């Protein structure tokens, strides 16, 4: 019986046919090579995320910031001989502290202590910087390095100094392109309280050092409430009528400027209030006061004051008085010589606009009626009272009247709700004129009723100004401003300053600096990289020794969780420890290759009473140094420091997609045109065929 051979299934038959076709196809080397290229690019297109950790633009989505220097060369050029185009002076990225998110002594960091019996260094699992660090490859981890200073009552106050540092070998012959550092500090400890007087005095010195030309301009105070949103508890009075007695000549000689000294007065306070033998001068002054600072008192209140002779009995029934103060009163608020005079009431000015469309939680851009006066970095108040929130401006778009915020909104805000600049301005003098080679003195009186008041003030003027405290309390002794060029008062010159009613200071304040230098140098001689004048956390100044002093607990910005950070804000890439100028970078790395030290110096200033237990703890987190190289990867970087290889891999995917799409569309369009030509025939067929012939004779794109 003859067996009938079973016919293979259709799928199996097609597979066999395809396999036979591929055997024939692959015998042609050119065809096989072409197929290999197609498969290679298909693999790259599909597997690009597996081949590079970066995104399609060449950025690192995990950390953001620089991948390498702008226009960095391929890293393999370092290994080529110079006659083949190699460059041995290229550098690569270098991370000094690789596990900065959890700093531990003995792992990557070392320590040195001046008085080890008073200090303790340990890892705190409970306290750590709670936000992501942008721009640096720091894995967020819970915990920080705690540096604790503790002294028992009855023990001598000595203070201490602690160095936390990392030794590293810089292996390259060339400089890095950029130096980027980071540190976050949180300070807490035992405290002492100090209450300041309700009334505080300051003196603004306005100079015109030009011997030939007069100068003029406005004098304003820019004020920010440090414990609230609005300027509600600060009252200001100012006068320029001290100039005759302080002196108008631009000279540092006491004979020229200390005029009232020759009249028997020891300081401006004595001249103003008088002595048992010398007259007072309240009646010589004309005052400018802030809006809302006046109260009405009757004539009996004024005439029973210590300076009642200023007013006399003139039939006036009531007086306008500055904050119930009977030395600064005026019956009619006119400049008519009924001394003393309140010559002007100045309103607090806020930059203000309104939302033009509703804004929702999560939005980073708000649209307003006008952006005039708003600037990048300004704090603004969005919303009606009781439902407002504070935001920081990242960008101002004048064309769209829009404001982009650093962080998204946390609440919804309706159309028409106010947008207000948090800082307020008080224009004391609209047009103060200074003759050539002259000076003007402005006496400013500040009144703060609320014991919790705290304000930041700054003089805003095109003129040259310096601020001096009018008086200073040292223990139980009050010292009055005698003369600004006396060396005892030289350090008091200010551009911006804070005023408080009550402050809790640390029993043991600390001074901090971050340094970088060659390992062969003593730590004290190494270059300070933080703080540097002009690159400071908000609210801090550089001491003469080049450090920041931290004298209050949790003194960092509340928006940063009260941490003091070495960045302009928690959501920015910009670091205060960042150097890209080739000359600056070269100064930090004089020897290449060489051994270097990256460290932080913490000084505990224990000079207080030994009668109580004191302690201060400094938490250090994300202490890191990144040296950005001048070479990177297989292909280098573009003008923004982004990886070119990643762009090529993801670009291959796009090219393949476009090629496939064009092929599919060509087949579909050709099929539709052919079917239409065959179905309709006649003129339509003739037209479509001639159009196709026209396309065929066009040269192909290169």
VEXDREN-2710 file (C-alpha; in Angstrom, 1 decimal):
% VEXDREN-2710
k/r/px/py/pz
1/UNK/0.0/0.0/0.0
2/UNK/1.5/3.3/-1.1
3/UNK/1.8/5.9/1.8
4/UNK/0.6/9.4/0.9
5/UNK/3.0/12.1/1.9
6/UNK/1.4/14.6/4.3
7/UNK/1.3/18.2/3.0
8/UNK/3.1/20.7/5.3
9/UNK/1.0/23.5/7.0
10/UNK/0.9/26.9/5.4
11/UNK/3.0/28.5/8.2
12/UNK/5.7/25.8/8.0
13/UNK/5.7/26.1/4.2
14/UNK/6.3/29.8/4.4
15/UNK/9.0/29.4/7.0
16/UNK/10.9/26.9/4.8
17/UNK/10.6/29.3/1.8
18/UNK/11.9/32.2/3.8
19/UNK/14.8/30.2/5.1
20/UNK/15.8/29.1/1.6
21/UNK/15.5/32.7/0.5
22/UNK/17.8/33.9/3.3
23/UNK/20.4/31.2/2.3
24/UNK/20.5/32.5/-1.2
25/UNK/20.4/36.2/0.0
26/UNK/23.3/35.8/2.4
27/UNK/25.6/34.3/-0.2
28/UNK/25.7/37.9/-1.6
29/UNK/28.2/39.7/0.7
30/UNK/26.9/43.2/-0.1
31/UNK/23.3/42.2/0.6
32/UNK/24.4/40.5/3.9
33/UNK/26.4/43.7/4.9
34/UNK/23.3/45.9/4.2
35/UNK/21.1/43.6/6.3
36/UNK/23.6/43.8/9.1
37/UNK/23.6/47.6/9.0
38/UNK/19.8/47.6/9.2
39/UNK/19.8/45.2/12.1
40/UNK/22.5/47.2/13.9
41/UNK/20.6/50.4/13.7
42/UNK/17.3/48.7/14.6
43/UNK/19.0/47.3/17.7
44/UNK/20.4/50.8/18.6
45/UNK/17.0/52.4/18.1
46/UNK/15.1/49.9/20.2
47/UNK/17.8/49.5/23.0
48/UNK/19.0/53.1/23.3
49/UNK/17.9/53.4/27.0
50/UNK/19.9/50.3/27.8
51/UNK/23.0/51.6/26.1
52/UNK/23.2/55.0/27.9
53/UNK/22.0/56.3/31.3
54/UNK/21.2/59.7/29.8
55/UNK/18.1/61.0/28.1
56/UNK/17.6/61.9/24.4
57/UNK/19.2/65.3/24.9
58/UNK/22.2/63.9/26.6
59/UNK/21.2/65.0/30.1
60/UNK/21.4/62.9/33.3
61/UNK/17.7/62.7/34.5
62/UNK/18.8/61.4/37.9
63/UNK/20.9/64.4/39.0
64/UNK/20.6/67.1/36.3
65/UNK/23.5/69.6/35.9
66/UNK/26.7/69.3/34.0
67/UNK/27.7/66.0/32.5
68/UNK/31.0/67.4/31.5
69/UNK/32.4/70.7/30.3
70/UNK/30.9/72.5/27.3
71/UNK/32.5/71.2/24.1
72/UNK/34.4/68.5/26.0
73/UNK/36.6/66.3/23.8
74/UNK/36.3/62.5/23.5
75/UNK/38.0/60.9/26.5
76/UNK/40.0/58.5/24.3
77/UNK/42.0/61.5/23.0
78/UNK/43.9/61.5/26.4
79/UNK/45.5/58.2/25.4
80/UNK/46.5/59.0/21.9
81/UNK/50.0/60.3/21.1
82/UNK/50.1/64.0/20.4
83/UNK/51.3/63.4/16.8
84/UNK/48.0/61.6/16.2
85/UNK/46.0/64.5/17.6
86/UNK/46.0/63.3/21.2
87/UNK/46.0/65.7/24.2
88/UNK/47.5/64.4/27.5
89/UNK/46.3/67.7/29.2
90/UNK/42.7/66.8/29.1
91/UNK/40.9/65.9/32.4
92/UNK/37.9/63.8/33.2
93/UNK/35.1/64.1/35.7
94/UNK/36.3/63.5/39.2
95/UNK/34.0/62.9/42.3
96/UNK/35.9/63.5/45.5
97/UNK/33.3/62.2/48.0
98/UNK/31.4/59.4/46.3
99/UNK/28.9/58.8/49.1
100/UNK/28.2/62.4/50.2
101/UNK/24.6/61.6/51.0
102/UNK/25.6/59.7/54.1
103/UNK/28.9/61.2/55.3
104/UNK/30.8/59.0/57.7
105/UNK/34.1/59.6/59.4
106/UNK/36.6/56.8/58.5
107/UNK/35.0/55.9/55.2
108/UNK/35.8/58.8/52.9
109/UNK/36.2/61.6/55.5
110/UNK/38.7/62.2/58.2
111/UNK/38.6/64.5/61.2
112/UNK/40.9/66.6/63.3
113/UNK/39.9/68.2/66.7
114/UNK/41.5/70.9/68.7
115/UNK/39.8/70.0/72.1
116/UNK/38.6/66.4/71.6
117/UNK/37.4/66.2/75.2
118/UNK/34.7/68.8/74.4
119/UNK/33.6/67.6/71.0
120/UNK/32.0/64.5/69.7
121/UNK/31.5/63.5/66.0
122/UNK/28.9/60.9/65.1
123/UNK/26.5/59.9/62.3
124/UNK/22.9/61.0/63.0
125/UNK/20.3/58.7/61.5
126/UNK/17.4/61.0/62.3
127/UNK/18.4/64.3/60.9
128/UNK/19.4/64.9/57.3
129/UNK/18.9/67.4/54.5
130/UNK/15.4/66.6/53.2
131/UNK/15.6/67.8/49.6
132/UNK/17.2/66.6/46.4
133/UNK/20.5/68.2/45.5
134/UNK/20.4/69.4/41.9
135/UNK/23.5/69.6/39.8
136/UNK/25.6/67.0/41.7
137/UNK/25.7/63.2/41.7
138/UNK/24.5/62.8/45.3
139/UNK/22.3/59.9/46.1
140/UNK/19.6/61.2/48.6
141/UNK/20.1/59.3/51.9
142/UNK/18.7/59.8/55.4
143/UNK/21.1/61.0/58.0
144/UNK/24.0/63.5/58.4
145/UNK/27.3/63.9/60.2
146/UNK/26.8/65.6/63.6
147/UNK/29.6/67.6/65.2
148/UNK/28.7/68.3/68.9
149/UNK/30.3/70.6/71.3
150/UNK/29.3/70.2/75.0
151/UNK/30.6/71.8/78.2
152/UNK/29.3/71.3/81.7
153/UNK/28.8/74.1/84.2
154/UNK/31.9/74.9/86.2
155/UNK/34.2/73.9/83.3
156/UNK/36.4/76.6/81.8
157/UNK/35.1/78.0/78.5
158/UNK/37.7/77.2/75.9
159/UNK/35.9/76.6/72.7
160/UNK/37.1/74.2/70.0
161/UNK/37.9/73.7/66.4
162/UNK/37.1/70.7/64.2
163/UNK/38.3/69.9/60.7
164/UNK/36.3/67.4/58.6
165/UNK/38.2/66.7/55.4
166/UNK/38.8/64.3/52.5
167/UNK/42.3/63.6/51.1
168/UNK/42.3/62.9/47.4
169/UNK/44.8/62.4/44.5
170/UNK/44.1/64.5/41.4
171/UNK/45.4/62.2/38.6
172/UNK/45.3/64.4/35.6
173/UNK/47.9/66.7/33.9
174/UNK/45.3/69.3/33.0
175/UNK/43.0/71.5/35.0
176/UNK/39.3/70.6/35.5
177/UNK/36.9/72.9/33.6
178/UNK/34.6/73.6/36.6
179/UNK/34.9/73.2/40.3
180/UNK/31.5/72.6/42.0
181/UNK/31.1/72.1/45.7
182/UNK/28.2/71.5/48.1
183/UNK/27.5/71.5/51.8
184/UNK/24.4/71.8/54.0
185/UNK/24.5/72.9/57.6
186/UNK/21.9/72.7/60.3
187/UNK/22.8/74.3/63.7
188/UNK/21.0/73.8/67.0
189/UNK/22.0/74.0/70.7
190/UNK/21.4/75.6/74.1
191/UNK/20.3/79.3/73.9
192/UNK/20.2/82.6/75.6
193/UNK/17.6/85.3/75.0
194/UNK/18.2/89.0/74.3
195/UNK/15.5/91.6/74.2
196/UNK/16.1/94.7/72.2
197/UNK/14.5/98.1/73.0
198/UNK/11.2/99.1/71.4
199/UNK/12.9/102.2/69.9
200/UNK/16.1/101.8/67.9
201/UNK/18.2/104.5/66.2
202/UNK/20.3/104.4/63.1
203/UNK/22.3/107.0/61.2
204/UNK/22.6/107.0/57.4
205/UNK/25.7/108.8/56.0
206/UNK/25.2/110.0/52.4
207/UNK/28.5/111.0/50.6
208/UNK/29.4/113.0/47.5
209/UNK/33.1/112.7/47.1
210/UNK/33.1/114.5/43.7
211/UNK/34.9/117.8/44.2
212/UNK/33.3/119.4/41.1
213/UNK/29.8/118.1/40.6
214/UNK/26.7/118.1/42.8
215/UNK/24.7/114.8/43.1
216/UNK/21.1/114.1/43.8
217/UNK/18.8/111.2/44.2
218/UNK/16.2/109.6/46.4
219/UNK/16.8/107.8/49.7
220/UNK/14.6/104.8/50.4
221/UNK/14.3/102.0/52.9
222/UNK/13.5/98.6/51.5
223/UNK/12.0/96.4/54.2
224/UNK/11.2/92.7/54.5
225/UNK/9.4/91.1/57.4
226/UNK/11.5/88.2/58.6
227/UNK/8.7/86.7/60.6
228/UNK/5.6/87.5/58.6
229/UNK/4.3/88.6/55.2
230/UNK/3.6/92.3/55.6
231/UNK/5.3/95.4/57.2
232/UNK/2.8/96.0/59.9
233/UNK/4.7/96.6/63.1
234/UNK/7.5/98.8/62.0
235/UNK/7.2/102.6/62.2
236/UNK/9.8/105.0/60.8
237/UNK/10.7/108.6/61.4
238/UNK/13.7/110.4/59.8
239/UNK/15.3/113.8/59.7
240/UNK/18.3/115.4/57.9
241/UNK/18.7/118.3/60.3
242/UNK/21.6/116.9/62.1
243/UNK/24.0/117.8/59.2
244/UNK/24.8/121.2/60.6
245/UNK/26.1/119.6/63.8
246/UNK/27.7/116.5/62.4
247/UNK/29.4/118.5/59.6
248/UNK/28.9/118.7/55.9
249/UNK/32.5/118.6/54.6
250/UNK/33.7/115.4/53.1
251/UNK/36.7/114.9/55.4
252/UNK/37.9/112.3/57.9
253/UNK/39.3/114.9/60.2
254/UNK/37.4/115.3/63.5
255/UNK/37.8/119.1/63.5
256/UNK/35.7/119.2/60.3
257/UNK/33.0/116.8/61.1
258/UNK/32.6/116.8/64.9
259/UNK/31.0/120.2/65.2
260/UNK/28.8/119.6/68.1
261/UNK/31.7/118.3/70.1
262/UNK/33.0/121.9/70.1
263/UNK/29.7/123.0/71.6
264/UNK/30.2/120.8/74.6
265/UNK/28.1/117.8/73.6
266/UNK/29.8/114.4/73.7
267/UNK/27.5/112.7/71.1
268/UNK/24.4/113.2/69.0
269/UNK/22.1/111.9/71.8
270/UNK/23.3/114.6/74.2
271/UNK/22.9/117.3/71.5
272/UNK/19.4/116.1/70.8
273/UNK/18.2/115.7/74.4
274/UNK/20.3/118.3/76.2
275/UNK/22.2/118.0/79.5
276/UNK/21.8/119.7/82.8
277/UNK/23.8/122.6/81.5
278/UNK/23.2/122.5/77.7
279/UNK/20.0/122.9/75.7
280/UNK/18.1/120.2/73.8
281/UNK/17.6/120.4/70.0
282/UNK/14.4/118.5/69.3
283/UNK/12.9/121.8/68.2
284/UNK/15.5/122.1/65.3
285/UNK/14.3/119.0/63.5
286/UNK/11.8/118.4/60.7
287/UNK/10.6/114.8/60.4
288/UNK/9.5/112.5/57.7
289/UNK/7.3/109.7/59.1
290/UNK/5.8/106.4/57.7
291/UNK/2.1/106.1/57.0
292/UNK/0.1/104.7/59.9
293/UNK/2.6/105.8/62.6
294/UNK/0.8/108.9/63.9
295/UNK/-1.6/109.1/66.9
296/UNK/-3.6/112.1/68.2
297/UNK/-2.8/113.4/71.6
298/UNK/-4.4/116.4/73.4
299/UNK/-2.6/119.6/74.3
300/UNK/-2.4/118.6/78.0
301/UNK/-0.4/115.4/77.1
302/UNK/2.0/117.4/75.0
303/UNK/2.5/120.3/77.4
304/UNK/3.2/118.0/80.3
305/UNK/6.0/116.3/78.4
306/UNK/9.7/116.8/79.2
307/UNK/10.1/119.1/76.2
308/UNK/6.9/121.1/76.6
309/UNK/8.7/124.4/76.0
310/UNK/8.9/123.5/72.3
311/UNK/5.2/124.1/71.9
312/UNK/4.1/126.8/74.4
313/UNK/0.5/127.7/74.9
314/UNK/-0.9/128.5/71.5
315/UNK/-4.5/127.4/71.9
316/UNK/-4.0/124.2/69.9
317/UNK/-6.3/121.5/71.2
318/UNK/-4.7/118.4/69.7
319/UNK/-1.4/117.2/68.2
320/UNK/-0.3/114.6/65.7
321/UNK/2.4/112.6/67.5
322/UNK/4.7/109.9/66.1
323/UNK/3.9/106.7/68.0
324/UNK/2.7/108.5/71.2
325/UNK/6.1/110.3/71.3
326/UNK/5.7/113.9/72.5
327/UNK/9.1/114.9/71.1
328/UNK/7.9/114.4/67.5
329/UNK/4.6/116.2/67.3
330/UNK/2.9/118.7/65.0
331/UNK/-0.5/120.4/65.3
332/UNK/-1.2/120.7/61.6
333/UNK/1.4/118.6/59.7
334/UNK/2.6/121.7/57.8
335/UNK/6.1/123.0/57.5
336/UNK/5.4/126.4/59.1
337/UNK/8.0/126.7/61.8
338/UNK/5.8/125.6/64.8
339/UNK/8.7/123.4/65.8
340/UNK/9.2/120.5/65.7
341/UNK/7.6/119.9/62.3
342/UNK/6.3/116.7/60.7
343/UNK/6.8/117.8/57.2
344/UNK/5.7/114.7/55.3
345/UNK/3.9/111.4/55.7
346/UNK/5.3/108.7/53.4
347/UNK/3.3/105.6/52.4
348/UNK/4.7/102.1/52.3
349/UNK/5.0/101.1/48.6
350/UNK/4.6/97.6/47.4
351/UNK/4.9/96.3/43.9
352/UNK/1.4/94.9/43.2
353/UNK/-0.6/93.4/40.4
354/UNK/-3.4/90.9/40.0
355/UNK/-3.9/87.5/38.4
356/UNK/-5.6/87.7/35.0
357/UNK/-6.5/84.0/34.8
358/UNK/-7.1/81.3/37.4
359/UNK/-4.0/79.5/38.6
360/UNK/-4.1/76.0/40.0
361/UNK/-2.0/73.9/42.4
362/UNK/1.0/72.5/40.5
363/UNK/1.3/75.4/38.1
364/UNK/4.7/77.1/37.8
365/UNK/3.6/80.0/35.6
366/UNK/1.1/82.7/36.6
367/UNK/-0.4/85.4/34.3
368/UNK/-0.8/88.9/35.7
369/UNK/-1.9/92.3/34.6
370/UNK/1.6/93.8/34.7
371/UNK/5.1/92.5/35.5
372/UNK/6.6/95.9/36.0
373/UNK/8.9/96.0/39.0
374/UNK/9.1/92.3/39.5
375/UNK/12.6/90.7/39.1
376/UNK/14.1/87.2/39.2
377/UNK/14.8/86.1/42.7
378/UNK/12.1/88.3/44.3
379/UNK/9.8/86.8/46.9
380/UNK/6.1/87.4/46.1
381/UNK/2.8/86.9/48.0
382/UNK/0.1/85.3/45.9
383/UNK/-3.6/85.3/47.0
384/UNK/-5.9/87.1/49.4
385/UNK/-5.1/87.5/53.1
386/UNK/-5.6/84.3/55.0
387/UNK/-5.2/82.1/51.9
388/UNK/-1.9/83.5/50.5
389/UNK/1.3/81.7/49.8
390/UNK/4.9/82.8/49.2
391/UNK/6.7/82.0/46.0
392/UNK/10.1/82.9/44.4
393/UNK/10.3/84.3/40.9
394/UNK/12.4/82.3/38.5
395/UNK/11.6/84.2/35.3
396/UNK/9.7/87.3/34.2
397/UNK/8.2/87.4/30.7
398/UNK/7.3/91.0/29.7
399/UNK/5.7/89.9/26.4
400/UNK/3.1/87.6/27.9
401/UNK/2.9/89.4/31.3
402/UNK/3.7/86.1/33.0
403/UNK/5.8/85.1/36.0
404/UNK/7.5/81.7/36.2
405/UNK/8.1/80.4/39.7
406/UNK/10.9/78.4/41.1
407/UNK/8.5/75.9/42.6
408/UNK/4.9/75.0/41.7
409/UNK/2.0/76.6/43.5
410/UNK/0.6/74.6/46.4
411/UNK/-2.9/76.2/46.3
412/UNK/-5.5/77.3/43.8
413/UNK/-5.9/81.1/43.2
414/UNK/-8.8/82.8/41.3
415/UNK/-8.7/85.5/38.7
416/UNK/-8.2/88.9/40.2
417/UNK/-6.4/87.7/43.3
418/UNK/-3.4/90.0/44.2
419/UNK/0.2/89.3/43.5
420/UNK/2.4/91.4/45.8
421/UNK/6.2/91.8/46.2
422/UNK/7.1/90.7/49.7
423/UNK/9.5/93.6/50.1
424/UNK/8.1/97.1/50.8
425/UNK/9.7/100.4/50.1
426/UNK/9.5/103.7/52.1
427/UNK/10.8/106.7/50.1
428/UNK/12.2/109.0/52.8
429/UNK/13.5/111.7/50.5
430/UNK/12.5/112.0/46.8
431/UNK/15.4/114.3/45.7
432/UNK/18.2/114.8/48.2
433/UNK/20.7/117.2/46.8
434/UNK/24.4/117.1/47.8
435/UNK/26.7/119.9/46.8
436/UNK/30.2/119.0/45.5
437/UNK/32.5/117.4/48.2
438/UNK/29.8/117.2/50.8
439/UNK/27.9/114.8/53.0
440/UNK/24.5/114.5/54.5
441/UNK/23.4/112.8/57.8
442/UNK/20.0/111.2/58.2
443/UNK/18.9/110.2/61.7
444/UNK/16.4/107.3/61.6
445/UNK/14.1/106.3/64.4
446/UNK/12.6/102.8/64.3
447/UNK/9.7/101.8/66.6
448/UNK/8.6/98.1/67.0
449/UNK/5.9/97.4/69.4
450/UNK/5.6/93.6/69.0
451/UNK/8.2/91.7/71.0
452/UNK/8.4/89.1/68.2
453/UNK/9.2/91.7/65.5
454/UNK/12.1/91.1/63.1
455/UNK/12.8/93.0/59.9
456/UNK/15.5/93.2/57.2
457/UNK/16.3/96.7/56.0
458/UNK/18.4/98.0/53.2
459/UNK/19.0/101.6/51.9
460/UNK/18.1/101.9/48.3
461/UNK/19.7/104.9/46.5
462/UNK/21.9/105.9/43.6
463/UNK/23.9/107.9/46.1
464/UNK/26.8/106.5/48.2
465/UNK/25.3/105.5/51.5
466/UNK/26.6/103.8/54.7
467/UNK/24.5/102.9/57.8
468/UNK/25.7/103.1/61.4
469/UNK/23.8/102.1/64.5
470/UNK/23.0/105.2/66.4
471/UNK/23.6/103.5/69.7
472/UNK/24.7/100.1/70.9
473/UNK/24.1/98.3/74.1
474/UNK/27.0/96.4/75.7
475/UNK/25.8/94.7/78.8
476/UNK/24.2/97.4/80.9
477/UNK/26.1/100.2/79.2
478/UNK/24.6/102.1/76.3
479/UNK/27.2/103.6/73.8
480/UNK/26.1/106.4/71.5
481/UNK/27.5/107.0/68.0
482/UNK/30.3/109.4/68.5
483/UNK/32.1/109.6/65.2
484/UNK/32.1/107.2/62.2
485/UNK/35.8/107.3/61.4
486/UNK/36.9/106.4/64.9
487/UNK/38.4/103.0/64.6
488/UNK/36.2/101.7/67.4
489/UNK/33.2/102.2/65.2
490/UNK/34.7/101.4/61.8
491/UNK/33.2/97.9/61.6
492/UNK/29.7/99.2/61.9
493/UNK/29.3/100.4/58.4
494/UNK/26.3/98.5/56.8
495/UNK/24.5/98.2/53.5
496/UNK/21.8/96.0/54.8
497/UNK/20.9/95.0/58.4
498/UNK/18.4/93.3/60.5
499/UNK/16.4/94.7/63.5
500/UNK/14.8/92.6/66.2
501/UNK/12.8/92.9/69.4
502/UNK/13.7/89.5/70.8
503/UNK/16.4/87.1/69.6
504/UNK/17.5/83.7/70.9
505/UNK/21.2/83.4/70.4
506/UNK/23.2/80.2/70.7
507/UNK/25.3/79.9/73.9
508/UNK/28.1/78.7/71.7
509/UNK/28.0/80.2/68.2
510/UNK/30.0/78.7/65.4
511/UNK/32.2/80.0/62.6
512/UNK/32.3/77.9/59.4
513/UNK/34.4/77.9/56.2
514/UNK/35.0/75.4/53.4
515/UNK/38.5/75.0/52.0
516/UNK/40.5/73.4/49.2
517/UNK/44.2/73.2/48.9
518/UNK/47.4/71.1/48.5
519/UNK/47.8/68.4/51.1
520/UNK/51.3/69.7/52.0
521/UNK/49.8/72.9/53.4
522/UNK/48.3/73.5/56.9
523/UNK/44.5/73.6/56.9
524/UNK/44.7/77.3/58.0
525/UNK/46.5/78.3/54.8
526/UNK/44.3/76.5/52.3
527/UNK/42.1/78.6/50.0
528/UNK/38.6/79.4/51.3
529/UNK/35.9/78.5/48.7
530/UNK/32.9/79.2/50.9
531/UNK/31.9/81.7/52.0
532/UNK/33.2/84.3/49.6
533/UNK/31.9/87.9/49.5
534/UNK/29.1/88.1/46.9
535/UNK/28.5/84.3/47.2
536/UNK/26.7/84.0/50.5
537/UNK/23.6/82.3/51.9
538/UNK/20.8/84.8/52.5
539/UNK/21.1/86.6/55.8
540/UNK/24.8/85.9/56.4
541/UNK/28.0/88.0/56.1
542/UNK/31.7/87.2/55.8
543/UNK/33.8/87.9/58.9
544/UNK/37.3/89.4/58.7
545/UNK/38.7/85.9/58.9
546/UNK/36.7/84.8/55.8
547/UNK/34.0/82.7/57.6
548/UNK/30.3/82.9/58.2
549/UNK/29.2/83.2/61.8
550/UNK/26.1/81.2/62.9
551/UNK/24.8/82.6/66.2
552/UNK/21.1/81.5/66.0
553/UNK/19.6/78.0/66.0
554/UNK/17.9/76.9/62.8
555/UNK/19.1/80.1/61.1
556/UNK/18.8/78.9/57.5
557/UNK/15.9/79.8/55.2
558/UNK/12.6/78.2/56.2
559/UNK/12.0/77.3/52.6
560/UNK/15.2/75.1/52.9
561/UNK/14.0/73.3/56.0
562/UNK/16.1/75.8/58.1
563/UNK/19.3/74.3/56.6
564/UNK/22.0/76.7/55.5
565/UNK/22.8/75.6/51.9
566/UNK/25.6/76.4/49.5
567/UNK/23.2/77.1/46.7
568/UNK/21.0/80.1/45.8
569/UNK/17.9/78.0/46.5
570/UNK/17.0/74.3/47.0
571/UNK/15.6/73.9/43.5
572/UNK/18.5/75.5/41.5
573/UNK/21.6/74.2/39.8
574/UNK/23.6/77.3/40.8
575/UNK/26.1/76.6/43.6
576/UNK/27.8/79.3/45.7
577/UNK/30.9/77.0/45.6
578/UNK/31.5/77.1/41.8
579/UNK/34.5/78.3/39.9
580/UNK/34.9/78.2/36.1
581/UNK/37.3/81.0/35.4
582/UNK/40.5/79.2/34.1
583/UNK/42.7/81.5/36.3
584/UNK/40.8/80.7/39.4
585/UNK/40.7/77.0/38.7
586/UNK/44.5/77.0/38.1
587/UNK/45.1/78.7/41.4
588/UNK/43.4/75.8/43.2
589/UNK/45.4/73.2/41.3
590/UNK/49.0/74.4/41.1
591/UNK/50.4/70.8/40.9
592/UNK/49.1/68.3/38.4
593/UNK/48.9/65.5/39.2
594/UNK/49.0/66.1/42.9
595/UNK/47.5/65.4/46.4
596/UNK/44.8/67.7/47.7
597/UNK/42.4/68.2/50.6
598/UNK/38.7/69.2/50.5
599/UNK/37.5/70.1/53.9
600/UNK/35.3/72.1/56.3
601/UNK/36.4/74.0/59.3
602/UNK/34.0/74.4/62.2
603/UNK/35.0/76.7/65.1
604/UNK/33.0/76.7/68.3
605/UNK/33.2/80.2/69.9
606/UNK/32.7/79.4/73.6
607/UNK/33.4/82.7/75.4
608/UNK/30.2/82.9/77.6
609/UNK/29.5/82.1/81.2
610/UNK/30.8/78.9/82.7
611/UNK/27.9/78.7/85.1
612/UNK/25.5/76.7/82.9
613/UNK/25.7/73.6/80.7
614/UNK/26.0/74.5/77.1
615/UNK/26.0/72.6/73.8
616/UNK/25.9/73.3/70.1
617/UNK/25.4/70.7/67.4
618/UNK/26.3/71.3/63.7
619/UNK/24.8/68.8/61.3
620/UNK/26.8/68.5/58.0
621/UNK/25.2/66.8/55.0
622/UNK/25.9/66.3/51.3
623/UNK/29.5/67.5/51.7
624/UNK/30.8/67.0/48.2
625/UNK/33.2/68.2/45.6
626/UNK/32.9/67.6/41.9
627/UNK/35.6/68.4/39.3
628/UNK/34.1/68.7/35.9
629/UNK/36.4/67.4/33.2
630/UNK/37.4/68.7/29.8
631/UNK/36.9/65.3/28.1
632/UNK/34.1/62.8/28.3
633/UNK/32.8/59.6/26.7
634/UNK/33.3/58.4/23.2
635/UNK/32.1/61.5/21.4
636/UNK/32.4/64.3/23.9
637/UNK/29.7/66.9/24.7
638/UNK/27.9/69.8/22.9
639/UNK/27.7/73.5/23.8
640/UNK/25.6/72.8/26.9
641/UNK/27.8/70.0/28.3
642/UNK/25.4/67.2/27.1
643/UNK/26.5/63.8/26.0
644/UNK/26.8/63.6/22.2
645/UNK/26.8/59.7/22.1
646/UNK/23.3/59.7/23.8
647/UNK/22.1/62.2/21.3
648/UNK/23.4/60.0/18.4
649/UNK/21.8/56.8/19.8
650/UNK/18.4/58.4/20.3
651/UNK/18.8/60.3/17.0
652/UNK/19.2/56.9/15.3
653/UNK/15.8/55.9/16.6
654/UNK/14.2/59.0/15.1
655/UNK/16.0/58.4/11.7
656/UNK/14.8/54.8/11.6
657/UNK/11.2/55.8/12.5
658/UNK/11.3/58.4/9.7
659/UNK/12.7/55.8/7.2
660/UNK/10.0/53.2/8.0
661/UNK/7.3/55.8/8.0
662/UNK/8.4/57.1/4.5
663/UNK/8.5/53.5/3.2
664/UNK/5.0/52.7/4.5
665/UNK/3.6/55.9/3.2
666/UNK/5.2/55.4/-0.2
667/UNK/3.6/52.0/-0.6
668/UNK/0.2/53.2/0.7
669/UNK/0.2/56.3/-1.6
670/UNK/1.4/54.3/-4.6
671/UNK/-1.2/51.6/-4.0
672/UNK/-4.0/54.2/-3.8
673/UNK/-2.9/56.0/-6.9
674/UNK/-2.5/52.8/-8.9
675/UNK/-5.9/51.5/-7.9
676/UNK/-7.5/54.9/-8.7
677/UNK/-5.8/55.0/-12.1
678/UNK/-6.9/51.4/-13.0
679/UNK/-10.4/51.8/-11.7
680/UNK/-11.3/55.2/-13.4
681/UNK/-9.1/55.0/-16.5
682/UNK/-9.3/57.6/-19.2
683/UNK/-8.2/61.1/-18.4
684/UNK/-7.7/60.3/-14.7
685/UNK/-5.4/57.4/-15.5
686/UNK/-3.5/59.6/-18.0
687/UNK/-3.2/62.5/-15.4
688/UNK/-2.0/60.2/-12.6
689/UNK/0.5/58.4/-14.8
690/UNK/2.0/61.6/-16.2
691/UNK/2.3/63.0/-12.6
692/UNK/4.1/59.8/-11.6
693/UNK/6.5/60.2/-14.5
694/UNK/7.2/63.8/-13.4
695/UNK/8.1/62.6/-9.9
696/UNK/10.3/59.9/-11.4
697/UNK/12.4/62.3/-13.4
698/UNK/13.1/64.6/-10.4
699/UNK/16.5/63.9/-8.9
700/UNK/16.5/62.2/-5.5
701/UNK/17.6/64.1/-2.4
702/UNK/21.2/63.6/-1.4
END
